[in-house]
Amino acid sequence: MSSELNGLQYADAEAASSQAEAPATHTESAAEGHSAAGSLPPFLQFDPGVWIWTFSVFVVLLIILRKMAWKPIIASIEERDKTIKNSLDQAARIQEETKRLTEEQNKILAAARHEANALMQSSRQAAEELRRKLEQSAQEEKARIIASATAEIESSKRTAMAELKKTTAELSIKIAEKLIKSNLDEAKSRALVDQLINEVSKN
Amino acid sequence: MLKKIFSAVLLLSGMLNAEEGLGEFLTHHISNSHEWHPVPFLPALHLPTGWIIGGIDVSPTQHVLMMFIAAALLIILFAIGTRRKNNAPSSKLGHALEALVIYVRDEVVEPNLGKKDTAAWLPFFLTLFFFFLALNLISLIPGFSAATGNVNFTGTMALLIFLTFNLAGIIKNGPVHYFTGLFPSGVPWPIMIIIVPIELMGLITKAAALCIRLFANMTAGHILLLSLTGLIIVFKTAWVAIGFLPMTLFIYLIEVLVAFLQAYIFTLLSALFVGMALHQEH
């Protein structure tokens, strides 16, 4: 504002000088203004024309650039910013989703592993059980077979022994019968007994 | 290469010697005029004079021409840079411009105005930033001059900012609320007698500082460059170029930085003032 005040002083000085002498050209009047102002150099002079031009050029430029440049550029920048922000958000969401899925996957995997372990454990147990049961039943079968075989043998032996006794008795009776029938000397008897024994043993 | 530079400097010195002295030379080059002399030895471009509207001389001056060139440049650049494919600029220029646009939005406007008001205010601050940037940068092309180094130009822009942030505050908060909001509440009335003028002055100083900062920075930079070049006049020989040329180049590169910096600062402070007027509670 001080510059404006200085400028106003200048304008007065200039006006005074131009009143005294009719201005021929601008440069001359500027020179007069300079000389009238004394201490202030010409580049500090107040020039209302420049004020008007500056203001007009700026306003026109503002209107033109606003329509031509700023609006499209800013709209485009904002659009791009939005796209970038959306992309980033989406990326973050996807990352979170991936993390969640990975966690879930790991959980499922762990559960499956655990289940498999349990299954293996239980099947191993079942197999062991089965093996033991089979072994036991085989043992029992064996014992049973052995027992039955032993009984069979025993009964066969007993039958055989009874048969033998019976046969021996019959033979003894037959031998006694023949001995009595022949009633011979001792020598003859002995020969006969030997003969009979032979016969018996042949039977 | 060196020979070329030297011959250029000699040509330039030939032109410079026509001036009366270093002071005249400097003043001439940073002052506004009704002619533009972009190429040495070719005749100057005389701008029309005598356009008087309502008693005000509105004939275009050199700095007004610079504004036209900057505005035309911006319109052409953005006509190319705005073209896009799949929400991305289709040219490298477009990418570069978009980077600046995003920078202004995210680092300058949004932190000061808040997310809600940014959409409405962004075009204003973008135009401000790019207009200053274009003017600052074209002023570094040899033959061009700095309209941002003209106190009338910076004064207009500062006045515009002053009116903008006050009107924005009045429209947003209502005139009564806005003006009472300028002063701290709960202060005893005798102190208010001191505080009210201080705050009102502060309001005006903000805008005045904007005006002076840009003007002073741009003018100082150009004076520095011209002073180094003007050593030819002081020493009356082009051979001093051996010493000052690297120095001038260095300052010139700093001026490129300053061109960006000053456009940024002006826009940043404007956004800050508008933001303060809109959100008085802070």
Chai-1 contact restraints between the chains, C-beta under 6 A:
chainA,res_idxA,chainB,res_idxB,connection_type,confidence,min_distance_angstrom,max_distance_angstrom,comment,restraint_id
A,M1,B,I204,contact,1.0,0.0,6.0,A-B,restraint_1
A,M1,B,A208,contact,1.0,0.0,6.0,A-B,restraint_2
A,S2,B,A208,contact,1.0,0.0,6.0,A-B,restraint_3
A,S3,B,V151,contact,1.0,0.0,6.0,A-B,restraint_4
A,S3,B,G155,contact,1.0,0.0,6.0,A-B,restraint_5
A,S3,B,C211,contact,1.0,0.0,6.0,A-B,restraint_6
A,E4,B,G155,contact,1.0,0.0,6.0,A-B,restraint_7
A,H26,B,H34,contact,1.0,0.0,6.0,A-B,restraint_8
A,H26,B,T49,contact,1.0,0.0,6.0,A-B,restraint_9
A,P41,B,T27,contact,1.0,0.0,6.0,A-B,restraint_10
A,P42,B,S31,contact,1.0,0.0,6.0,A-B,restraint_11
A,F43,B,I30,contact,1.0,0.0,6.0,A-B,restraint_12
A,F43,B,S31,contact,1.0,0.0,6.0,A-B,restraint_13
A,L44,B,V151,contact,1.0,0.0,6.0,A-B,restraint_14
A,D47,B,N152,contact,1.0,0.0,6.0,A-B,restraint_15
A,P48,B,I56,contact,1.0,0.0,6.0,A-B,restraint_16
A,G49,B,D57,contact,1.0,0.0,6.0,A-B,restraint_17
A,G49,B,V58,contact,1.0,0.0,6.0,A-B,restraint_18
A,V50,B,N152,contact,1.0,0.0,6.0,A-B,restraint_19
A,W51,B,N152,contact,1.0,0.0,6.0,A-B,restraint_20
A,W51,B,T156,contact,1.0,0.0,6.0,A-B,restraint_21
A,I52,B,V58,contact,1.0,0.0,6.0,A-B,restraint_22
A,W53,B,V64,contact,1.0,0.0,6.0,A-B,restraint_23
A,T54,B,F153,contact,1.0,0.0,6.0,A-B,restraint_24
A,T54,B,T156,contact,1.0,0.0,6.0,A-B,restraint_25
A,F55,B,T156,contact,1.0,0.0,6.0,A-B,restraint_26
A,V57,B,M67,contact,1.0,0.0,6.0,A-B,restraint_27
A,V57,B,A71,contact,1.0,0.0,6.0,A-B,restraint_28
A,L61,B,A71,contact,1.0,0.0,6.0,A-B,restraint_29
A,L61,B,T127,contact,1.0,0.0,6.0,A-B,restraint_30
A,L61,B,F131,contact,1.0,0.0,6.0,A-B,restraint_31
A,L62,B,T127,contact,1.0,0.0,6.0,A-B,restraint_32
A,L65,B,T127,contact,1.0,0.0,6.0,A-B,restraint_33
A,R66,B,P123,contact,1.0,0.0,6.0,A-B,restraint_34
A,A69,B,F78,contact,1.0,0.0,6.0,A-B,restraint_35
A,A69,B,T82,contact,1.0,0.0,6.0,A-B,restraint_36
A,W70,B,P123,contact,1.0,0.0,6.0,A-B,restraint_37
A,W70,B,L126,contact,1.0,0.0,6.0,A-B,restraint_38
A,P72,B,T82,contact,1.0,0.0,6.0,A-B,restraint_39
A,I73,B,T82,contact,1.0,0.0,6.0,A-B,restraint_40
A,I73,B,V101,contact,1.0,0.0,6.0,A-B,restraint_41
A,S76,B,R84,contact,1.0,0.0,6.0,A-B,restraint_42
A,S76,B,N87,contact,1.0,0.0,6.0,A-B,restraint_43
A,E79,B,N87,contact,1.0,0.0,6.0,A-B,restraint_44
A,R80,B,N87,contact,1.0,0.0,6.0,A-B,restraint_45
